[in-house]
Amino acid sequence: MGSKEVKPDAEADRSRRVRQKRIGDQLRRLYDDVTSEPVPDEFLNLLEQADKSSEKK
């Protein structure tokens, strides 16, 4: 009676939490990589044009 039997549902929940944490960790790492990249000049030019266009209106 010293060993504790784990219910299948509890094991499935634990496995699901582990997978969700792993996915979350990978998404955070990817997001951090993307946010550290420089913004391309073409995109900055487009944003500048959009700002100028909205100022005219």
Residue pairs with C-beta under 8 A, 6 or more apart in sequence:
none
